[in-house]
Amino acid sequence: MKKHGFDTKALHGGQSDFQPDSMSVPIYQSVAYPYSDAKEAAAIFRAEKPGYTYGRWSNPTVEVFENRMAVLENTEAAIATSSGMAAIFMLAHHLLDQGDELTASNRVYGGTFALFDAGFKRMGAKVNWVTTPESLDAWSEAITPKTKFLFVESPSNPGLFIADIPALAALAKENNVPLIADNTICTPALQSPVDLGADIVVHSTTKYICGNASSMGGIICGSKELIDALRLGPMRYLGPSQAPFNAWLNLIGIEHLSLRMARHCENAISLANFLESHPLVESVNYPGLESNPYFDLGRKQMKGCSSLLSFVINGTSDDAVTVIDSLELLVHATHLGTCKTIVTHPASTTHSAMGPEEMAKAGIPPTLIRVSVGLEDPADIIGDIEQALERIT
Ligand SMILES: Cc1ncc(COP(=O)(O)O)c(C=O)c1O
């Protein structure tokens, strides 16, 4: 499918001949796949013959989703997982031994921060945080002979930091380690980390890929060698496989991914412009704003800035909570990347495990409100936030 455009790939990519004729990919709600005889079973187990062995390693519905994501992310292969965190954990676990180190931007989702900081410390691996990730020198200084990979989330949740992916990819190459990019916020419809030089792409497919808050999921896209090793290794003994029904929901979501992302971007810039001119808003984090420090870099490497934005109110932490509690239409929930607009207070929820000091370093004050801008009429999104802001005047 290499020669086809993104939308064509999103509709047709990765479908194997295995599936019978059907417009919608069939849901193979089965964990086992009977063999014709013992010889065939042994050949499939030895990977000498294509086939399915057991639902923890592979499933025909999940396989279409994996292949489609590999096509869209321009990698040789992909492996789906039960959640975004399961993808990041399984990949990092595979790449790290006791005594190893990883280098990561501190502008990451709170769960990723906790995994690298506390989770891997318990397993004997160490994270070297880059607390000024806009500086390439800071990345260089955080790489040691024990570093096994660089990890970046761009754009980041919730501060919307944009990494210079080509520069980081070059640095990773110089140091003979892979660059892993979390592309959850942009999705392949807006950014191709591999085309920018990254080696491995991870996603929480729970977010924009699925698009309607109906299913947890994650994916790792990379070389066939890596994905085979993950399938035969940690997928086997850790077992974070994606459910066939969730993969099917993800496939449905992908069919209109780029249409959704285009509208998400339009609605987000409308809200960002409104917020930037509001007297009760101190600052707005959205790389699509010309005033944003990442505006030029974002334009170079993304087709659009997606719809996650955050803003700091001119007030107290209690005022931020008052704004959220005053919403009448928009949803107050711990999630992002759905058709419905979601508003969150990261300091007390998604990023609370970081603690005040780490949150301050990562640019997450208690007065920060995160908005995952949905697909409602933009005037209604703005209207609800406007009336909620009026409650603190
Ligand atoms: C950028 C990013 N990566 C990974 C994750 C983790 O994904 P999941 O919630 O599917 O485990 C999240 C969750 O919010 C996220 O925002």
The ligand as an ORCA input file, in Angstrom:
! r2SCAN-3c Opt
* xyz 0 1
  C       0.477     10.562     25.718
  C      -0.019      9.356     26.449
  N       0.653      8.199     26.351
  C       0.244      7.096     26.994
  C      -0.880      7.105     27.794
  C      -1.325      5.864     28.501
  O      -2.361      5.273     27.777
  P      -3.511      4.331     28.408
  O      -4.378      5.223     29.226
  O      -4.197      3.790     27.204
  O      -2.831      3.292     29.207
  C      -1.607      8.294     27.933
  C      -2.809      8.341     28.783
  O      -3.398      9.378     28.990
  C      -1.166      9.458     27.231
  O      -1.815     10.622     27.336
*
